[in-house]
């Protein structure tokens, strides 16, 4: 049939040439094959968990000396790497242990982010830490991550919420939580009370921290570095925050025990506290000395958190 008649019939019937049987229908196009994506499962064993633990500890020690600005990218990459491993690991004891390591690594990176002034990232990393601790079944890691997350709230000027979070973490801590963590939780709670200006409650909880602190060194929790000297510094910080000149004795003793240059971030915080305490006593020269030393150290460690405190002190 000619094209003329084909077109005429198509127009009359309102159908295509193929539908009228005037031409051969086009061949069927084969359907695209269905591709099944198989997850790349990972194998987590005790040896790998030990390697991850060692890497976290190395980052932790470098952080104490150098501060977050020098080590945060490495810490963040470490968290992302462990998270990827755990996401595709099959359930079992080794996966649970790996989740415990993820919790510690994320809490460490979260604290660094907080120190660098990245509050949103600090909060998110602590969310990773708490979720991983919950999966691992480690009550101590969960309490620690939750309570430390409260410092994001403190730095966001939400001390009431921070206190509620720390108190909840302490109250939910299992009976098997080591005493060193109980001491740490009480001290953190005391700091939140101090931020609220509640002097008596702050001192009472700091006394509870002293009472809970083990007499002998306890290395059960590598993420906690707490002894009598550290608690003395913590008490001094709370007293300085409350405007108490009695903080000077505690802080001076803590500085002597710490040694200059050993713990960068901690020394910055301690010297800011000393500057505050001397200012409260009216000793401008000593206050300026410690503030300047703190400013120098904060520049090296990249501590936005402490630089903010120094600026507030110098502008007061």
Buried (B, 14 or more C-beta within 10 A) or exposed (E): EEEEEBEEBBEEEEEEBEEBEBEEEEEEEEEEEEEEEEEEEBEBBEEBBEEBBEBBBEBBEBBBBBBBBBBBEBBBEBBBBBBEBBEEBEEEEBBBBBBBBBBBBBBBBBBBBBBBBBBEBBBBBBBBBBBBBBBBEBBBBBBBBBBBBBBBBBBBEBBEBBBBBBBBBBEEBEEEBBBBBBBBBBBBBBBBBBBBEBBEBBBBBBEBBBEBBBEEEBEEBEBBBBBEBBBBBBBBBBBBBBBBBBBBEBBBBBBEEBEEEEBBBBBBBBBBBBBBBBBBBEBEEBBBBBBBBBBEBBEBBBBBBBBBBBEEBBEE
